């Protein structure tokens, strides 16, 4: 089939006005051929089979390590989590050092609670609970004595 599609075609290369010798084309698809796009798709159809599972995975691992090294960060993958914010979030899976990070709906970071719904009420409830705990601690420490003592 290759020789039938190639026909009696010849090609040459032009660089800075200098021409190479004409060479016979022994493979390929002629431009303008109706089957050209279909044959191209058949040719590249399996291109992503090996790339998606090995090369991109290793490349991402290298990128993660380079970024962490550049910013002098050390990650404990077991302590890393993902919180998806916003109602239109696609909830993509995230990986670090080849491991999928757990997705959570509530996350506490430096004493601040972040909720997936981004509602402030959770923060307010937590602040009230903490304040009531402190108030109870203070009240417990106060000793009521009569004036006679």
Buried (B, 14 or more C-beta within 10 A) or exposed (E): EEEEBBEEEEEEEEEEEEEEEEEEBEEEBEEEEEEBEEBEEEEEEEEEEEEEEEEEEEEBBEEBEEEBEEEEEEEEEEEEEBBBEEEEEEEEEEBBEEEEBEBBEEBEEEEEEBBBEEEEEBEEEBEEEEEEEEEEEEEEEEEEEEEEE
